[in-house]
């Protein structure tokens, strides 16, 4: 044993100890950092990774006609029609209000029927014809309902107005604008926080009584 120690390389044992000490310190630092990281931060980091992976692998091809123009899009299955219109097609006239289908600010027409676009998945609109507030006017010529809203001052802040107008057009097309009571009933899904309801009803009645094509 003494001979082996005598022939050992000088400094071999101290170097091995140094390496062990460095490895121990590195591992301890790493474990300490992990232990001190809040659970919420770890969860958020994991969620971010999941979202990145989902975005890369889960997109689906969707073709829809919006305001007379056909669009071929790649969308996530969970993306709503509202977000696709605003974020991918830059049609920001359709407003995001409650995002729960309770205020009607996001109302658009899908194959002629009014829907809350915040509750409609984009993939469900594939192959359908979508009309937004931007598609009502013909160039500089406003739609009769838009003109009536201006005439009767059917808005104040204007945030709900696109959805109100889209719903008002559909209300007449559906045959639900035969009286003030009926109009109020079938427009009840559209909330005006400014309280311009009487003016909105007047605008709808004028368009209905005028027999203007909607």
C-alpha positions as CSV (number, residue, x, y, z in Angstrom):
1,X,0.0,0.0,0.0
2,X,2.8,2.3,0.8
3,X,4.5,1.6,-2.5
4,X,1.2,2.4,-4.4
5,X,0.9,5.7,-2.6
6,X,4.5,6.5,-3.4
7,X,4.0,5.9,-7.1
8,X,0.6,7.7,-7.3
9,X,0.6,10.8,-9.6
10,X,1.3,14.0,-7.7
11,X,-1.9,16.0,-7.0
12,X,-4.2,13.2,-8.3
13,X,-6.2,12.9,-5.0
14,X,-6.7,16.6,-4.4
15,X,-7.9,17.1,-8.0
16,X,-10.5,14.3,-7.7
17,X,-11.7,15.9,-4.5
18,X,-11.9,19.3,-6.2
19,X,-14.0,17.9,-9.1
20,X,-16.3,16.2,-6.6
21,X,-16.7,19.4,-4.7
22,X,-17.5,21.4,-7.8
23,X,-20.1,18.8,-9.0
24,X,-21.7,18.9,-5.6
25,X,-21.9,22.7,-5.6
26,X,-23.4,22.7,-9.1
27,X,-26.0,20.2,-8.2
28,X,-26.9,21.9,-5.0
29,X,-27.3,25.3,-6.8
30,X,-29.5,23.7,-9.4
31,X,-31.7,21.9,-6.9
32,X,-31.9,25.1,-4.8
33,X,-33.0,27.1,-7.8
34,X,-35.7,24.6,-8.7
35,X,-36.9,24.5,-5.1
36,X,-37.2,28.3,-4.9
37,X,-39.0,28.7,-8.2
38,X,-42.7,29.4,-7.5
39,X,-45.1,26.6,-8.6
40,X,-47.0,29.1,-10.7
41,X,-43.9,30.0,-12.7
42,X,-43.2,26.4,-13.3
43,X,-46.8,25.8,-14.4
44,X,-46.7,28.8,-16.7
45,X,-43.5,27.7,-18.3
46,X,-45.0,24.3,-19.0
47,X,-48.2,25.9,-20.4
48,X,-46.2,28.1,-22.7
49,X,-44.4,25.0,-24.0
50,X,-47.7,23.2,-24.5
51,X,-49.1,26.2,-26.4
52,X,-46.1,26.4,-28.7
53,X,-46.3,22.7,-29.5
54,X,-50.1,23.0,-30.1
55,X,-49.6,25.9,-32.4
56,X,-47.0,24.1,-34.5
57,X,-48.9,20.8,-34.9
58,X,-52.6,21.4,-34.5
59,X,-53.4,24.0,-37.2
60,X,-56.1,23.1,-39.7
61,X,-56.8,24.4,-43.2
62,X,-60.1,26.4,-43.4
63,X,-61.6,28.1,-46.4
64,X,-64.3,30.7,-45.9
65,X,-65.9,33.5,-47.9
66,X,-65.8,36.8,-45.9
67,X,-67.6,39.8,-47.4
68,X,-67.5,38.2,-50.8
69,X,-63.8,37.4,-50.7
70,X,-62.6,33.8,-50.4
71,X,-59.8,33.2,-47.8
72,X,-57.8,30.0,-47.3
73,X,-56.5,30.1,-43.8
74,X,-54.5,27.9,-41.3
75,X,-56.2,28.1,-37.9
76,X,-56.0,26.4,-34.5
77,X,-59.0,24.2,-33.8
78,X,-59.7,26.3,-30.6
79,X,-59.6,29.7,-32.5
80,X,-62.9,31.5,-32.5
81,X,-64.4,33.0,-35.6
82,X,-64.1,36.4,-33.8
83,X,-60.4,36.1,-33.3
84,X,-59.8,34.9,-36.9
85,X,-61.7,37.9,-38.3
86,X,-59.9,40.4,-36.1
87,X,-56.4,38.9,-35.9
88,X,-55.9,37.1,-39.2
89,X,-58.2,39.0,-41.6
90,X,-57.8,42.4,-39.8
91,X,-61.6,43.0,-39.8
92,X,-61.7,44.8,-36.5
93,X,-65.2,46.2,-37.0
94,X,-66.5,43.2,-35.2
95,X,-65.9,43.9,-31.5
96,X,-64.8,41.7,-28.7
97,X,-67.0,42.5,-25.8
98,X,-67.8,40.0,-23.1
99,X,-66.2,37.0,-25.1
100,X,-69.0,34.8,-23.5
101,X,-71.9,35.3,-25.9
102,X,-73.7,37.6,-23.6
103,X,-73.4,41.1,-25.1
104,X,-73.8,40.7,-28.9
105,X,-71.0,43.0,-29.8
106,X,-69.4,40.3,-31.9
107,X,-72.5,39.5,-34.0
108,X,-71.9,38.6,-37.6
109,X,-73.9,36.7,-40.3
110,X,-73.0,33.1,-41.2
111,X,-74.9,32.0,-44.3
112,X,-77.4,34.8,-43.6
113,X,-78.0,33.8,-40.0
114,X,-76.8,36.0,-37.1
115,X,-74.3,34.3,-34.7
116,X,-72.1,35.3,-31.8
117,X,-68.7,35.0,-33.4
118,X,-67.0,34.7,-30.0
119,X,-68.9,31.4,-29.5
120,X,-68.3,30.1,-33.0
121,X,-65.2,28.1,-33.7
122,X,-63.4,29.1,-36.9
123,X,-63.4,25.5,-38.2
124,X,-67.2,25.5,-38.0
125,X,-67.3,28.3,-40.5
126,X,-65.3,26.4,-43.1
127,X,-67.1,26.5,-46.5
128,X,-69.6,29.1,-45.3
129,X,-70.3,32.7,-46.3
130,X,-69.5,35.3,-43.6
131,X,-70.7,38.9,-43.5
132,X,-69.3,41.4,-41.1
133,X,-70.1,45.1,-40.5
134,X,-67.4,45.9,-43.2
135,X,-69.4,44.0,-45.8
136,X,-72.8,45.8,-45.4
137,X,-71.9,49.0,-47.2
138,X,-71.4,49.1,-51.0
139,X,-68.3,51.2,-51.3
140,X,-69.3,54.7,-50.1
141,X,-73.0,53.8,-50.1
142,X,-74.1,52.9,-46.6
143,X,-76.5,50.1,-45.9
144,X,-80.0,51.4,-45.1
145,X,-79.6,50.2,-41.5
146,X,-76.4,52.1,-41.1
147,X,-78.0,55.3,-42.4
148,X,-81.0,54.8,-40.0
149,X,-78.6,54.4,-37.0
150,X,-77.0,57.7,-38.0
151,X,-80.3,59.5,-38.5
152,X,-81.8,58.3,-35.2
153,X,-78.5,58.6,-33.3
154,X,-78.7,54.9,-32.4
155,X,-75.3,55.0,-30.6
156,X,-73.2,56.9,-28.1
157,X,-69.9,55.3,-27.5
158,X,-70.4,53.2,-30.6
159,X,-68.7,50.0,-29.3
160,X,-71.8,47.9,-29.5
161,X,-73.0,49.5,-32.8
162,X,-71.5,47.0,-35.3
163,X,-73.2,44.1,-33.5
164,X,-76.4,46.0,-33.1
165,X,-76.6,46.8,-36.8
166,X,-75.8,43.2,-37.8
167,X,-78.4,41.9,-35.4
168,X,-80.9,44.6,-36.6
169,X,-80.6,43.6,-40.2
170,X,-81.1,39.9,-39.3
171,X,-84.1,40.9,-37.1
172,X,-85.9,42.2,-40.1
173,X,-84.9,39.4,-42.4
174,X,-86.2,36.9,-39.8
175,X,-89.6,38.6,-39.7
176,X,-89.2,39.7,-36.1
177,X,-89.6,43.5,-36.5
178,X,-93.4,43.8,-36.7
179,X,-93.8,45.8,-33.5
180,X,-91.7,47.7,-31.0
181,X,-92.2,44.9,-28.4
182,X,-91.1,42.3,-30.9
183,X,-88.0,44.3,-31.9
184,X,-87.0,44.7,-28.3
185,X,-87.5,41.0,-27.7
186,X,-85.4,39.8,-30.7
187,X,-82.7,42.5,-30.1
188,X,-82.4,41.6,-26.4
189,X,-79.2,39.7,-27.0
190,X,-77.4,42.9,-27.9
191,X,-76.5,45.1,-25.0
192,X,-76.0,48.9,-25.2
193,X,-74.2,50.1,-22.1
194,X,-75.1,53.7,-23.1
195,X,-78.8,53.0,-23.1
196,X,-79.6,54.1,-26.7
197,X,-82.3,51.4,-27.0
198,X,-85.2,53.7,-28.0
199,X,-83.1,55.2,-30.8
200,X,-82.1,51.7,-32.0
201,X,-85.7,50.6,-32.0
202,X,-86.7,53.7,-34.0
203,X,-84.0,53.0,-36.6
204,X,-85.1,49.4,-37.1
205,X,-88.7,50.5,-37.4
206,X,-87.9,53.0,-40.0
207,X,-86.0,50.5,-42.2
208,X,-88.8,47.9,-41.7
209,X,-91.6,50.4,-42.5
210,X,-89.7,51.8,-45.5
211,X,-89.5,48.4,-47.1
212,X,-85.9,48.9,-47.9
213,X,-84.0,45.8,-48.9
214,X,-81.7,44.5,-46.1
